[in-house]
Amino acid sequence: MLHTSLVALAMALASQQPTEFEFETRNDIVYSKVGDRELLLDAYLPKKNEAAPAVLVVHGGAWRFGNRKQLRGYAEALAKAGIVSFAIDYRLAPQHKFPAQIEDCRSAVKWVRSSAEKYKVDPTKLGAIGYSAGGHLVSLLGTTGEAPSEKNGHVDTRLQVVVAGGAPTDFRWFPDKGKWCEFLMGGTLDTVPEKFYAASSSAFADKNDPPTFFFNGTEDALVPLPWSQSCFGALKAAGVKTEFYRIEGASHMEAARDREALEKAYAFLKAVLLPPSQAK
């Protein structure tokens, strides 16, 4: 009788453990071509029989450094949870000015949906996660997504969920008129104000935006809390499900790898994208 009870307990505990999927990685996939430049991504594909939700993974680096390998740990963690992950490269400043970066991210969204069958992706369940410059880009994807139209090639660019870490979300005001950002914008708030507005995810927040999770270190000198909180506040005011997790005492780089923040971020993604039985 005791043996039977122990077996039953073991089975119950096992059923409560989240399933960890094996996955394969396919590198150097071309998702877009701009002139002679091929834009690449790496795909992290969980071994599942059915179509799975997907997440774009967008690296940081101040819009001028970094590559798709930078947040490999994020992509692997999501693939183990049963979510297809696509870690992307995008064109970098100062050679390529904004909006090149967000245009590439939108191209990646379109590519994922048009390639859904090939990679066993559910095109109705697409999210994005990014950190720093990548956090900015995914937050902007979230607030500027559009339904299929002739303008966007009849492909849905809307996301279902966003996680933005260490994310600048408002470029509409700076004490120096944005001179520090000339490398990205090609001008200042005085000369190209439309670019600073177009880069501000908080400027486009409305009730139709996807659930969004923000995380930021309280001691982040590169992206102070108010810079991320601008979009958080705008989304909250619009009635969008949004959360902001403060990492006490963390700097910009420390926050990027904070275990508790990432666990909460992955849980937020899974709660939207996965069925309840898999979202533990």
N, C-alpha and C positions, 0 to 999 in steps of 0.2 A: 504493500500500500504506500509506504514511504517512497519507494523507488518510482512508482507511478506518479506521485505528487511532484517529485523532483523533475521528472521528465516533462510534465505539464508546465511547470514553472519555467524550465529552460526554453521550451517552445514559445511560451508567452513572451519571455524577454527577447528572444531572437526576432519575433515578429515586430517588436517595437524598435529594433535597430534600423536605421536608414539603410536602404540598399545601396551598395557601392558597385558601380558598373565598371567593367573593363572598357578601355577605349583605345582607338588607334589614332595616330596623328598623321595627317597628310600635309606636307610642307610645300611652300612656293607655288600656290595656286593663283593664277592671274584672275582678278575679279574686275579689273577695269584697265583701260589703256587711255592715256592722255598724251596726245602727240606720239612721241617715240617711247614714252615712259610706261612700263608695265607696273601696275600696282598689285602687290601680292598679299596674300593672307595664308595663315596656317589654320587647318581645320582639325578640331578635336572631336572625334566621333565616337560616342558611347555605343557599345555593342548591344543594340536593342532591336527587337523584331518590328516594332511599330514606329511610326513617325514620331519624332521628338521635338519639343520646343527648342529654340535656338537663342543664343546671345552673342552680340558683337562685343569684342573686347578691344578697347581703344586706349593705346598707350599715351603716356605723358611725355614731358621733356620740353616744356615751354614753347611748344609749337615749332621748335627748330631742331630738336634732338630726338633720339629714341627710335625704336622700331617695334615690330610686332612680337618680338621675343620677350620684351620687357615685362609683360604681365602674364607670362606663361603659367605661373602658379594659379592665377585667377581662372584661366581657361581650363586647366587640368582639374581644379576643384569642381567646376561646374560640370565637366564631362563625367566625372565620377558620380555626380548626382543624377546623371541621365539627361543632361542638357547639352545639345550640340553647341560647340563654341567656335567662333571664327575670330581669330586675332588678326587685326589688319594693320598694314602700313598705310600712310597717307602722305601727301606732299608736304614738305616742310618749308618754313620761312628761314631766312629772308628771301631765298630764291623764288618761293611761291607765296604770294600774299593771300590773305583772307579775301574771298571765301573759299579758296582752293581746298582747305582742310575739311570744311563741312561738306563741300560738294563731293569729296571722295568718300566721306562717311555715308552720304546719301546713296552714292553709287553702290556701296557695299550692301546697304539695306535692300536695294533693288536686286542686286546679284543673288543675295540669299533667297529672296522670294522666287526669283526666276529659276533658281537651281534647287528648289526645295525637294523635288522628287528625287533627283540624283543623290542628294545627301541625306535623304530620309528625314526631312524637316517638316514640321507642321507650320505652314506659312502664316497661320492666324495667331501664332504664339511666338513673337519675336521681341526680345529685350536687348538692352545694352548696358555694359558696365565700363567705366573708365576712371582714370585717376589723373588729377592735375589738369594739364591741357586736354587729356582724354576725358576727364570729368566734365570739363567745359563743353566739349564736342557732343558727348552723349546727352547732356542736359539740353543742348540746343536742338539735337535730333528730336528729343522728346516734346519740346514745345512748338516745333515747326513742322511736324509730320503732316502729310496731306493725303487725302483719299485719292484713289486712282483718277487720273485725268489725262487729257491730251498733253498737257504741259509737262507731266512727269512720266510720260511714256506708258500711261495706263497701269502703273505699278504702285501699290500702296506703300507709302513711306512712313506710315504711322507705326509707332512702337507700342507694345503692350505694358512695358515696365522698364524703368531706368534706375540705375545706381550710379551716383556721381560722387566720387571722393575727391577732397581737396580741390573743389571746382570753382573757378572764377565764373560768375554768372551775370555780371552787369558791367558793361563797359561805357555807360553813358555819362559817367562823371569821373574826373581825375584832377587833382590839384595842379598837375603839370600839363593839363589839356591832352594827356595821352601821349606825350612825346616819347615816353619809355617804350611805347607800343608801335612806334613807326616801323620797326623791322617786320611786324606782322601786317599792319594796316596800310602801310605805304603813305602815311600821313598822320595828322593829329585830329583831335575833335573839331578844330577850327576848319581844317581843309577837307576831311572826308568823314563828316559826322554820320553819314548814312551807313558806313561800314561799322562804326562803333555800335550803332543801334542794331544792325543786323546780327552782330555777334552776341548780343545780350539775350540770353535765354529767358531771363525774367521779364523782358519786354513783351514776350509772346505768350505768356502763361494764360491759359483759360480753362474753363470747366471740362473741355474735351481732352485734356492732356492725360498721359498715363500715370499710374502710381509711381512715385519717385522717392528714392531713399538717398539722403545725403549723409556723408560722414566727414568730419574735419577735426584736426587737432586744435586744441585751445591755444597752443603756443606756436601755431603755424605763422611764420613771418612772411612767407611767400604768398600764401592765400589766407589772409585773416578771415576769421569767422563771418564777418558781415558780407564778404564777397560771395560766399556760398549761400548765406541766409537770405540774400535778396530774392533768389528764385524760390527758395523754400517758402518764404513769406507770401510771394505772389501766387504760388500754387495753392497754398493753404487758404488764402483769401478767395480763390476761385472755387473752392470746394473739392479740390483734388486730394486723394489720399496721398499724404506725404509725411515722411519722418526725417528728423535731423538728429544724428547721433554725434555728440561731442566727446572727443577723446581727451580726457583731462591730462594736461601737461605734455601732450605729444606735438612734436615738430612736424613739418611737412612730410619728410621722408619716413618718420616713425609711424605716422598715421597710415601710410600706404600699406604697411604690413602688420597693422594692429590686429591681433587674432580675434578679439571680441568684435571689433567693428566689421571684419570680414565675415565672421559667422552670422552676424545680423544682416549684412548685405546679401549673402547667399540665401538666407532664410526668406528675405523679402522677395527676391527673384523667384525662388521656388514656390512660395505661396501663391504667386500670380500664375506661373507658367505650368506647374505640375499639378496633377490630381492630388487631393488631400492625402491619399494613401502613400504617395511618394514624396510629399513636401515636408517630411519631418526633419 
